[in-house]
């Protein structure tokens, strides 16, 4: 133990408090990578990197070599992100002879301590200091691990000399555009980096922003991505099975917060009911009663309390942890949970990030969310490998869908209303492929068929529209895309969506191809201004293709990122307050020209946001679309009638044993 203590002696907590050998061992001995500890010498611990970890490091180094300064890495929970970025400390070159220091930023105590532990294991000969709370670093250590809240407070940042740093690493980098991070990056010259600036590498499992996707303000290139689907397939993460359950919770009237997710207090009132809690517990009893370690995600303290009591009423030993739980009690509860002493642990907002509980074999999602990031973070808690763990069962309590709630199916590009029962990743991918084929064409080959034969051999379901107004008033086309995106996308035609700004610029997502579909994102930089009808619509400049994607969800993500960097947020966000205000007199006048029956619209009958969406549909061809739909319907009805008549004639030609019909 003495040799072990010496090997960590360079880890300096500036408070200078004595640390016992046993406490030091507990602090640093929980690394999950295979290690070889040389107690006789002070050699760095040799960590055997996984293949994808080395690929990731090489991608970072290659981009730095080409002169890029601000890089992002996207890796699934459980991939060893901390191992990767600590390995970069020695492998990133210095921009100047004196620039040798490294800064690691994180936003939670657990992440700061985890990074310090890995650095101490990897670099026992380097000085490592922590800047967090009452612990103050000197600013001169080889590696400083800092809480971003602490380093950005007061004048604590002033002791760090930017010209002496070669590398700034950010854990959970989807937070990087928060003000405290941006202040820190500004101090280190990373808002507008030059040749002498340190390199910036941000790492996250959810490298996107739910409140606007503004990561481009801090990160220029995402150089490596490996999501949980890939890692499950390659056996780096636990197998997962998914079940979705209708919770019957009505969240249609729950407001959205400034971040775009549900308002917590209103969501709790809608979800934390005796009926919904009982359905949640009965769903767990039905699908996962033999699971040893279930973690449950709740909305708030009241929901934690209500759902915990419901579990206990059903005879389940359920316990909970919240942000108010004292550190000692929290540690004791986690140790007991990891040791399998009780089966269900509830929390609200505690275990979404920086949590390492590999024995979790069931995740119960009792809180609806509009955030894909939050959903991925919650299910990621159960994906770590653990001895004796066959898989992790994710149970998603699905509430009403018209509110844009994100569910497990949406992560796989499925319609949010799709319910699944104990489906694994491969089955969900196959279901997506099957649905895509059904949507595109249920027939194997129609290339040699006439238009008449194609119509007669397919099943078409029509929605009847009596007028252009009825067509543009239908919002069903927006349900899927707004379940994925927080922006005000408008469905203007089959497989075509538009996002427009007030000055006439617009962005489109359009599906092309049938056997190998491709989604194209196109940008029209400038068009004629003013409220004009579709026949007058003429773009001033040529459309520019900005991205392509193989899946709809990837296309939406790429388009959202581009839009958030190009258009004003208050114009394109679906959650802006102005969209809930009454429609303007100009909007009403325009729409009332299209309304043929049931009187004129009034301002109290339609919001400004919906009116804007309806006008967008008109500007992008609603009249022509209605005419085309009506013509196709008339044609199909005529051909169907002819087909029925021919079928009856053929039936009469057949000879059958039995009574004859008239």
Secondary structure, 3 states (H helix, E strand, C coil): CHHHHHHCCCEECCCCCCCCHHHHHHHHCCCCCCEECCCCCCCCCEECCCHHHHHHHHHHHHHHHCCCCEEEEEECCCCCHHHHHHHHHHHCCCCCCCCCEEEEEECCHHHHHHHHHHHHHHCCCCCEEEEECCECCCCCCCEEEEEHHHHCCCCHHHHCCHHHEEEEEEECHHHCCCHHHHHHHHHCCCCCCCCCCCEEEEEECCCCCCCCCCHHHCCCEEEEEECHHHHHHCCCCCEEEEEEEECCCCCCCCCECCCCCECHHHHHHHHCCHHHHHHHHHHHHHHCCCCCCEEEECCCHHHHHHHHHHHHHCCCCEEEECCCCCHHHHHHHHHHHHCCCCCEEEECCCCCCCCCCCCCCEEEECCCCCCHHHHHHHHHCCCCCCCCCCEEEEEEEECCCCCCCCCHHHHCCCCCCCCCCCEEHHHHHHHHHHHHHHHHCCCCCCCCCCHHHHHHCCCCCCCCCCCHHHHHHCCHHHHHHHHHCCECCEEEECCEEEEECCCCCEEEEEEECCCCCEEEEEEECCECCCCCCHHHCCECCCCEEEEEECCHHHHHHHHHHHHHHHCCHHHHECCCHHHHCECCHHHHHHHHCCCCCCCCCCHHHCEHHHHHHHHHHHHCCHHHHHHHHHHHHHHHHHHHHHHHHHHHHHHHHCCCCCCCCC
